[in-house]
């Protein structure tokens, strides 16, 4: 009961393209347990989609795609929707067919060209994240979840952390860097009974 009171923070930030969703410490959905999600598109009438940034799988891109032989980029679980599809984000505005998400952050583009650039060293693997599946919300669903305190919404000034912070540290680090009560949330134990 105390937990439910402690996490009533009522996010006053409206989600938008490029927003970061940080799950509350005990979100009951296993797909989003202590996750950081990048929203690539948000529209109350059409729905929202994005990618979980901090659920690294145990496979590399070359393991899931024959055309990517020799490219040893880790693959992340982007969410529970269509986990048989590959997606990617990056920070290169010159990649053909990329979709702008936020400053220095793009979604998708010419995948063949991406593979070529990675092989030739024209794009460093630290500036790309590959995902299996994605996270999606129907119209109004995300807003409902935010009102139920499932998500804290942040609009970062830059998205460098997307590529720089290790996945196992990201949930805690994003909260710690927000300071205040969010810093306390970051220290909340996975199982408070063991405290």
N, C-alpha and C positions, 0 to 999 in steps of 0.2 A: 504493500500500500504506500509506504514511504517513497518507493521508487517512482510510482506513477505521479506523485506530487512533485518530486525533485525534477523530473524531466518535462514539466509543463512550461516550456519556454516560449511558445507561440511565436514562431518565426515571422518577422515583419518584413522580410525581404521577398519580393515577388520573383519567382523563378523566371529565367529567360535563357535564350541561347547562350551557352558558355557558363551558366551557373553551375555551382558544385552542390550536390546533395550529400550530406553526411548523415548516415543512419544513427538513430539514437542507440545507446549502448546495448539494449536488449530487444531490438526489433525481432519479433518472433519468426519472421520469414528467413529460412536458412540461406536463401539466395542473396540476401542483403545484410547478413549479420556483419556488423562493423565494417561497412563498406563506404567508399567514396565514389560517387557517380558523377561523371561529366555529362551535363545535358547538352546535346548537340542541337536539338530543336525542341522548342516548347510553344504550344499554342493551345489555349483553353478550348477552342472549338474543334481542333483536329487531333489533339493528343500530344504526347511528348515521347522522345526517345533519347537514349544516351548509352554510355558504357561504364561498367564498373571498372574503376582504375586499379584496384588493389587486390584482385583475385587472380594471381598468376597460376597458370596450369603447370603441369610437369612435362609439357611438350614444347618443342621448338617449331618455328615455322616450317623448316625443312621436313619435320616429321609428319605434318598434316597436308603438305602440298608438294607434289612431285616437281613442279616447276621452280620450287624454291630451294633446290638442292644446294647445300653449302651456306645457306643463310640461317644463322643460328640465333635468331631473335626469339625471345620467349613469347608464348602466346598466352593471352589473358582470357578469362571467362567474362565476356562483356555483359552477360545477363542471361536470364532463363529463356528468352525468346529466340527461336530459330538457331539453335546451337550448332546447326550444320552449315552455317554461313560465316564467311570471313569478312571482317571490317577493319578499318585502320584509321588512326588519327596521326597527324604529323605537324611540323611547324614550317613547311616550305610552301610559300605562296605561288611558286612557279610550276608545281606539279599539275599537269593537265587534268581538268575536270574536278579539281578539288572544290569542296564547299566550305566557305568561310564559317567558322563557329564563333570565334572571338579573336582579339588581337594575338597574332602569332600562333594561331591554332586552327587547323583545317581537318575536315573529315573526308575520307575517301579520295578518289581520283583514279587516274590510269594505273591499274595495279601492275601491269606488265612493265610500265615505265618505272614504277616504284622499285620493283625487283631489280631492274637493270641498274638504277641509280645506287641501290644498296650494294650490289656486286662491284660496281666501279668506284665506290667510295664517294660518290657525289652527294649522297645523303647518309649521314651517320646513323647507325642503328639506335643510338641513344635519343634520337629525335623522332622516333616512330614507335607507336604502340599498336599491336595487332590483337584483334579480339575474335573469339568464337562466340557468336550470338550477340544479343543486345538486350537492353532493358527498355521496356515500353509501357506506356500508360495510355488508356483510352481517355477521351475528352472528360475533363473534370476529375479524373481519378487521382492524379498527382496532387491537385489542390486539396482533395479530401484527405489524403495521407498526410499532407503537411499540417492541416488543421487538427489531425489526430496526434500530432507531435511525433510522427514516425521519422521525419526528416528535418534537419537543420539546413537552411539554404544560405549559401554564401556567394557573393559575386566578387571573385578575386580580381585584383588590379592586373595581375599577369598570371599566366598558366605555366610558368617554368616548372613548377613543382610536379606537374603532370608527368613529366619525363625524368625528373631528377630524384624524387624521393622513392626509396625502396618500397615495394608493395607492402611488406610486412610492417612497415613503420608509418605508412601514410595516414591511416585513420587517426592515430594518436597525434601525429605531427600537425595535421591540418587543424585539429581542435586546439592543441597547445598554442599554435601561432595566432589563434583568434583571441586568446587571453580570457580574462574574466571567468565566468561560470563554465565556459567551454573548456578551459584548462582543467577544471575539476572533473568534467565528464570524461576527459582523456585518461584520467587516472582511475576511473571506475572499474572495479575488477570484473572479469568475465563471469565469475561466479561469486557474488557477494557473500554467500554462506561460508566460503573458505577464508574470509577476511578475519 
